[in-house]
């Protein structure tokens, strides 16, 4: 599920938002949470952000914000200067590794207007409420998805539907992603064995862990660790 749209206006343009026509300056970045419409032809670049991408980029953001109500109000907008250097960086990122484009834009926004965008991003994360908090608390237990559903008092089918609607990803894939991210960190920063890391991160089956890691990062856990050691040396 797409929750944010980053739109870079390379030329002067007009956008329809919240029943208003808004003039947008050239070399401007705007972030839309709600429906919008570009009213005239202008050279633009659009990058879409899903809930999973937002969680991956700033999962702990809420810890830094004492009051989530400050800065962002539903229906408000910001126009950020997005100079040629930033546009070249984005273009390079889109061509070299498109998955890095969204985090780049998220961090760019935070660097330019922390109050507004930290409030916007955290409000979206907080919409996950108790479900995402519960999942993060027990993510590294080697439980099947059915166990999480039962502890939340939901049928497996209902849990899958609610989670997918809210976060744009199934709970099974969310768990795999967060476990693999943790495993990658431990491979780089600890001396734990691969089998111990697999167990620590919630993978009860070592072979399944290795298979999942290879699919995600295109190498085995041991190969990943060796590459990082060589890079350091």
N, C-alpha and C positions, 0 to 999 in steps of 0.2 A: 504494500500500500504506500503510495507516494504521499508524503505529508508536507514537504516544502519544495518550492521551486526557486532556484537561484537564476535570475535573469540579468545578463550583462547587456546593457544598451551601448553599442559602439557609436551610435548616432543619436541625435535628438529624436525623441518619440513621445507618444501619448499612450497611456494605459487606463483602462476602465477598471476601477476597483471601489467596492463599497458604494456603488451608485454615483461615483464621481469620476470625472475625466482629469487625469493628472499628467502634467507635462514632465517628462524625464529628460535630464540633460545627457549630453554625450559622455561616454566613458563613465557610466554609472552602474553600480550593482544594486539590485533590489531583490528582496526576499519575500515571497508570498506564501502565506499559510492557507489563505482562502482563495476562492475563485477570482480570476482576473482575466482581462482581455486586452491584448495589444491592438490599438485602434488604427495605427497607420504603419505602412511598411517602413521598417528600420532594421539595420543590421544588428542582430542580437545573437547571443549564445545562451542556451538554457541547459542547466544541470539540475537533475531531479534528485531529491534526497528521500530515502525511505526511513522508516522508524529504526530498522536495524542499523543503517548507516549512522544515524544520529546517536544511537546507543553505543556503537563501536567507537565513535569519535569523542564523545563527552559523557560517558556513562556516570562518572563521578562528579559531574558539574554541579549537581544540586548541593554537594557538600560545601561548596565555596560561596553559596548565596544565602545569606541569613534571611532574606525576605523575598520570596518568589514573586510577590506582587509588584515590586518596583521595576520601572523601566518599560516593560511591554504591556500594552493594552490591546485586547482583541480588536481588530479592525484598523490598527495603526500601521504606518509604514515608515521606513527609513530609506533615504537615498544615500548611498556611499560612493565616494570617489573611487573609481577603479581604473587607475592610470595604465599607460601602455606597458609598464614593467609588470604589473599584476596580470594583465591580459596575456602577455607573452609567457608568464609562468603557468597560467591556466592552460594555454594552448599546448605547451610542452607536456604538462601533466596529462592532458587528455590523450595525447599521442603516445606517451611512454607507458603510462599505467592509469587507465581511466578510473580505476577504483580509488585513486588518490585525489581525484578532482573534488569530490564532495568534502572530505576532511579539510582540504586546503581552503575551500570557501568558508567552511564553518569557522576555522581558526582565523581567517582573514576578518570575518565579521566581528568575532570576539575582540580582536586586536583594535578594531576601529571604533566600536561602541559596545564596551563590555556590559554596561547596565542594561541596555535594551536587548541585546541578543542573548546574553546569559539568561535573562528572564524569559525570553521567547523559547529558547531551546529547553530550558528546565521545565517550563510549563507543559511542553509537549511530552517530555519524559515522564513527568508526574501524572499525566493522564493514564499511564499504565497502572497506577495505583497499587493496590495490594498484590495483584497477580505478579507483576514484574519484581516487586520487592521480595515476595516469597520465593520466586524462581531463583533470584540471585543468591538468596540466603542458603538455598539447598542445591545449588547448581552442580556442586562437585560430589554429591552423593551418587553412587552408581545405581540410581533408580530408573526404571522405565517411565515413560511419559504417563502411563496409567496410574502410577503411584502418586504423581503430582496432582493429577485430576482428582483422585480419591481424597487426598488431604485437603483439597479446596472444596470438597463436597459437590463435585461435578462429574457427569459421565465423561468418558474419554471423548466421545463425539462432540459433546457440547464444549468441552475444554478446547479441543482443536479448533472449532469454529470461532469461539470468542477470541482466542489468542491470534489466529490468522487475521481476523477482521481488525483487531486493534493494532497489531504490529507488522502485518504484511509478511509474516513468516510463520511456519509451523513451530510448535514448541519443541519438537524433535530436532529440527534444524537449528533453532536458537540455542538449545543445549549443546549441540555438537560444536557450534561456532564459539561459544564462550569457553567451553572446555579445551578446544584446540588452541585458542588464544592464550589461555593460561599455561597449557603445555609448552607452547612455543617460548613463552617467557622463561619457564623453568629450564628448558633446554639451553637457553642462552645464559642464564644467570645462576644456575645451581650445578652441583656435582651429582645430583640424584641420578640413579640409573633410569634408563628409558622405561623399564617395567614399573618402577616405583612412581615415575611421573604419570604414567597411564593410570595407575590405581588412584593416585592422589587427585587426579583431575576428573574422576568419575567414570573411567573406562574400565569395566570389569573384565573385558576381553582384550588382551594385548594385541592380538592379530587385527581386531576391529579398529583399535586405536591407530595402528600403523597404516592400515588401509585408508582410514579417514584423513590422517595427516598427509599421506601421499596425494590424495585427491585434491586437498586444499592447497598444499604448498609445493606440489610437484617434486617431492623428494621424501625419503624416509626420515623419521625423527633423528636417527644417528647421522645421516648425511647433513641434515640441517645444523646439528650441533657442530659437526666438523667444519662446515663452511664458515660458521661464526667464529670458531677458534682460529681458523686460518686468516680471517679478515682482521682479527685483533692483532695477530702476530705479524 
